[in-house]
Amino acid sequence: MRSFIPMRQRAVIGVVLLLLLGAVAVRELHGRRTARTTRTAGPTSVTFMQVVAHPDDDLYFINPDLVQSVRSGSPVTTVYVTAGEANGQNIAQGAPEIPTDYPGYIAARHAGLRRAYAQMATGNPNAAWSRGVLPTDEGPVESDTLTERPNVRLVFLNTGNWRGPDGKMQRLMGLWENRVKQLATRPALGSPVRRSLSYTRAELIGQLDELMRRFRPSVIRTLDPDPERGGDFKGFEHRVDHPDHTATALMTREAARRYQKQVSGPVVTEYYRGYYNRHWPANLSGKAFEEKMSFIRTYGWADKGGFPCHEPGGCGDLQTGNSGERNGWPQSTHTRYVGSTRWMQPQADGRLTAFAVVSDRVTRWEQDRPGGRWRPGVPMSDPGFVSDLDVARLPDGRLAVFGLRVLRTTALTKPRYRIMYARQDRPNGPFGDWRDLGNPAGFAVVRERDAGAPVTAVDGAGRIAVFSRNAGQGVSVRYQNPDQTFGPWIDLGGKRVQDGLTAATDASGRIEVFGAAIPAWAKWRWNKPPGTPGLWHWRQPGPGRPLEGPGEWVPTKTGVTGPLTMTRDGQGRLSLLARQVGGPGTLAFRQQTPDGAWPGQPEVLPGPGGVGPVGAVGTGPLLVGRDASGGVGASLGGTRWQDAPGLFMHAPATVADGQGRAVTAVLDTLGRLRVTRPYALAGSGADAARWQWQSVGVRASSDE
């Protein structure tokens, strides 16, 4: 007999079914949890979290930043997304093969990591650990803590590679692209977590989000979401990095976006280059390289036989062993979105204003009066910014800020990459909405991801030129028209140019542009840069005239590595500053006269020993950059460096205020502006140890 349901009841049932279907949709998007809409407390103290694909990625690609964080005493958590089981054989290179043992090899890699972190934290690689189980919404995961430093923690998710029904391998990139619906985990031999889990894409992103909310990092570090392009020996173009690195970075970026929306405190995210380190100039000094290698050798169990090993799978990764440098990866540490020193500038009335990307948004700090107190930072509209920022000062004193933004689309795996800018409506006035300058790749969406951080210059005609490294590893420019609109992107040429360009205006009002590069015609070597790195150079024909390609290759006997910085002294002469390849030195190319020729070889000055661009201010000039300890180093004329300890993000900015005094600023590891009180450009003013710092926080954003 057919039952009868009244119309009102049928309507109620229909609404309930729709709600249930909606709940299922939310469940797919957010894993096994419903979406969170209320904000929770954000990080209140400095906490670091690294999210990497494989055991050893952090040692190769994030150090020395990692060891500096560990030594700071702040909590450090590293999350390993994959098991890294490879072929399941823990043997040295060239040794006879042994039976495949995935759980054993995974356990050996985990043991090597514990020893490397113990060495970084205590100096003793055999310091004791506590291995435990961390309950999460997605299931239990292994969480190991260093007994002597329990705020040092390693978390293993252990997603594996599996052969699917069609015989093809199912990997992490397939999960991200939704070609693989779920990946099972591979528990390590002897792990306190004995059962296998499985993750869909939504569940894995949700797992990372949950771990971020649990440990509340103020700094999130991960790998390269947009690796460099290259060609293989058959001539096919592809991304030169491990697909697991890319997938991990992309999922981490999405998890960090959700985390940052749910917490009230500021968060800073940094991305690191992977395999392409082998092709760019080495930017680590010999001392930094050797220390980095010491941790990699410990991870690789290079000291096998020198101590009793009680780990069931072995005490390290013998495939790495004592030859971890053979692949060319550890010679450098490069961030994907390079640092800039031009993120603080004076407004028309002399008030200094600083900009940085914090919690996915551009944040603006400014003084209440020239030389006065700093106001809390104000998040500007629209999320998604990933690059360091470049700030241009227009002829009437207005400021314009430029950055690279990742725009989410309806397809999670197909965001758009756009160079954006916002400028003041009037001198000393508010900033207008963000304006879209497009991308050097034009409509080639697949190449949008290769856009570099924008750098700018304003010529003598008052027109802005915006430069970005493009997908061909050359340089593109978009030049402002007389009516304030911008013309199309133009390819200026250049080959194998490293991101981290610099641009400045000479005494005649012409724009000059430099990029560090490796010789385009030198024989390509798979594990090291070819030839001696030099420079590509472009010069504007005259103010108001478009820049033209193809540029000029400038060979240098002393290897150059970026990012680069240009500065102009009181007489109108330009100086170009770079780091020395493989050494702690700073390279200075100086014009002898305004608009004069550039010297073929640089002056080699002592350097602070770190990485990233070196900023300059004044005639001296006063040089400021990251030093070997991760703090700020300063030197008058580059002769003797003084250190101001304390970790910070990206690169320091240094400018002269309205009274000719220098002010140096950094973005600290709590997402705050940390700025010096004004100091003299000469004498004891250049002594960084005497600087007086003040910290300025960020005003909470009400924009959800």
Protein Blocks (a to p, Z undefined) as FASTA:
>chain_A
ZZdddfklmmmmmmmmmmmmmmmmmmmmnojadcdfbdcdddfbdcdddddfbehjlmmm
mpmklmmmmmnopacddddfbgolmnopacdehiacddddfklmmmmmmmmmmmmmmmmm
nopakbccdddddddfkbpcdddddfklmmbccddekpacdddfkopacdfklmmnomaf
bdcddddehiablbdcdddfklmmmmmmmmmmmnopabdcdddfbdcddddfkopacddd
dfklmmmmmmmmmmmmmmmmmpmbdcddddddfklmmmmccfbdfklmmmmmmmmmmmno
pmgoiaccfbfnbpbdfklmmmlmmnommmpccdfbdcdfklbccdfkopacddddeehi
acddddfbehiacddddddehehiabdcdddddfkopacdddddddddfblklccddddd
dddfbghiacdddddebjaklmalklmmmpccddddddfkopacdddddfkopacddddd
fkopacddddebjehiaehiacdddfkopacdddddddfkbccdfkbcehjddddddddf
bghiacddebjadddfbdcdddddddddfkopacdddddehiabdcddddfbghiacdfb
dcddddehiacjdddedjkbacddddfkopacddehhlaccddedidehjadddddfkop
acdddddfkopacddddddfehjllmmklpccddddddddfbZZ
